[in-house]
Amino acid sequence: MNELIYNDDIKINIPDDILFTDDKRNIIKQLNNMKKNYNISTFFKDKVKNPEIGLMLMIIGDYKNSENKKRNAILNPKNKFIGINYKFIKDSFVSYFTFSK
């Protein structure tokens, strides 16, 4: 696999209010705007208490009944670009990941 190149243009904005971090309409609107100019292949978000453990779980495997979508997106050789946005909101670490071919 090749190194992922950070691209600020495919970064999804995170709201300041924790209640709106799961707002699918806002996320889909931003993704649809990006798809006009970029070949977006995958998007996922994480909301965890400990960012280091969250990162580790992305690499070694997602949750018990998942298909390892996060790990597959990170390691997919077809993905060339990554957009990452993150922030602490209250006691949660919120991160959004966007991948493009």
C-alpha positions, 0 to 999 in steps of 0.5 A: 500500500502507498502512503496516504496523503493528507488532504484538507479539502476532504475534511468534514467540519465537526460541530462544537456541540456534542449533540450535533456530532452525529447529525447525518444530514450535515455530514451527508451534505458535506460529503455530497459537496466534496463528491463533486470534486473528489472521489470519496470512497469512505467516511467514518466517525469515532466518538471515544473517551481515549483517542489512543485506544480508539486508534488502536481499535481502528487498526487491529479491528472494529467491533465484534460483529463488524466487517473491519470497515475502518481497518479496510479503509485505512489499509486499502491501497486504492485510497490515496487521500485522507482527511482527518478532523478531530476535537475534544468536546467535553469528555469525548474525543470526536474524530471524522475520517474521509478517504478518497481515491 
